Amino acid sequence: MSSTALVLFSGGQDSTTCLAWALDRFEQVETVGFDYGQRHRIELECRDSLRAQMRTLNPLWADRLGEDHTISLAALGKISDTALTSGMQIEMAESGLPNTFVPGRNLIFLTFAAALAYRRGLKHIVGGMCETDYSGYPDCRDDTIKALQVALNIGMEKRFVLDTPLMWIDKAETWQLAKDLGGRALVDIIVKDSHTCYLGERGALHQWGHGCGTCPACELRAKGYEKFVAQEV
């Protein structure tokens, strides 16, 4: 069915916005999260609450939101030597990429998602990859996603569509997209109940949400929120 979708749903700002985007467009939407031993594993604990609250925002969304799935990818964490899968300090690596880059992560996520979508009969696979506001991760690039879509369709003899609604917008525009889709109520849900901080800190509730406030993920989210509020109409 072309009206079905599987959303890569981590429990963060981007994936929550992508879930709203999918619920606005497709008749049947399921979600999948991945447990790979991430340092900020607390994000997975946010998913149930976010899904429940999004059901209350729109009766149509409540009808469309289907099953949730969690896939263990512990092996990915074990073979990775990164700041997202260990307690090392976040910094730039010799490669020129931040050491928060987990090699192959999105390639693996999307491949497992496609295998699940194959079994569940879902056509669209929705992810929050973005080439505008990002840390230079090569597996977030549009070219990577397009190439993987071709490979998955050839390898599985399917016609999956990999949708990346955030690919060409910045964080402020991502906040605005959430508001356009679910009103200020969705923005408030994302602020209070989603998780982005790489260090896994919830702590105090800032204007833009919970987090340490100093890691790259928090800084990007905070700056985007500040710009969004300044432009909010």
Secondary structure as the mmCIF struct_conf table of DSSP 4:
data_model
#
loop_
_struct_conf.conf_type_id
_struct_conf.id
_struct_conf.beg_label_comp_id
_struct_conf.beg_label_asym_id
_struct_conf.beg_label_seq_id
_struct_conf.end_label_comp_id
_struct_conf.end_label_asym_id
_struct_conf.end_label_seq_id
TURN_TY1_P TURN_TY1_P1 SER A 2 SER A 3
STRN STRN1 THR A 4 LEU A 8
BEND BEND1 GLY A 11 GLY A 12
HELX_RH_AL_P HELX_RH_AL_P1 GLN A 13 LEU A 23
TURN_TY1_P TURN_TY1_P2 ASP A 24 ARG A 25
BEND BEND2 GLU A 27 GLU A 27
STRN STRN2 GLN A 28 ASP A 35
BEND BEND3 TYR A 36 TYR A 36
TURN_TY1_P TURN_TY1_P3 ARG A 39 ARG A 41
HELX_RH_AL_P HELX_RH_AL_P2 ILE A 42 GLU A 45
TURN_TY1_P TURN_TY1_P4 CYS A 46 CYS A 46
HELX_RH_AL_P HELX_RH_AL_P3 ARG A 47 LEU A 57
HELX_RH_AL_P HELX_RH_AL_P4 PRO A 59 ARG A 64
STRN STRN3 LEU A 65 SER A 72
HELX_RH_AL_P HELX_RH_AL_P5 ALA A 74 ILE A 79
BEND BEND4 THR A 82 THR A 82
TURN_TY1_P TURN_TY1_P5 ALA A 83 LEU A 84
BEND BEND5 THR A 85 GLY A 87
HELX_LH_PP_P HELX_LH_PP_P1 MET A 88 ILE A 90
STRN STRN4 MET A 92 MET A 92
TURN_TY1_P TURN_TY1_P6 GLU A 94 SER A 95
BEND BEND6 GLY A 96 LEU A 97
STRN STRN5 PRO A 98 PRO A 98
TURN_TY1_P TURN_TY1_P7 ASN A 99 THR A 100
TURN_TY1_P TURN_TY1_P8 PRO A 103 GLY A 104
HELX_RH_AL_P HELX_RH_AL_P6 ARG A 105 ARG A 120
TURN_TY1_P TURN_TY1_P9 GLY A 121 GLY A 121
STRN STRN6 HIS A 124 VAL A 126
BEND BEND7 GLU A 131 TYR A 134
HELX_RH_3T_P HELX_RH_3T_P1 PRO A 138 CYS A 140
BEND BEND8 ARG A 141 ARG A 141
HELX_RH_AL_P HELX_RH_AL_P7 ASP A 142 MET A 156
TURN_TY1_P TURN_TY1_P10 GLU A 157 GLU A 157
STRN STRN7 VAL A 161 ASP A 163
TURN_TY1_P TURN_TY1_P11 PRO A 165 TRP A 168
HELX_RH_AL_P HELX_RH_AL_P8 LYS A 171 ASP A 193
TURN_TY1_P TURN_TY1_P12 TYR A 198 LEU A 199
BEND BEND9 ALA A 204 ALA A 204
STRN STRN8 LEU A 205 HIS A 206
TURN_TY1_P TURN_TY1_P13 GLN A 207 TRP A 208
STRN STRN9 GLY A 209 HIS A 210
BEND BEND10 GLY A 211 GLY A 211
BEND BEND11 GLY A 213 CYS A 215
HELX_RH_AL_P HELX_RH_AL_P9 PRO A 216 GLN A 231
#
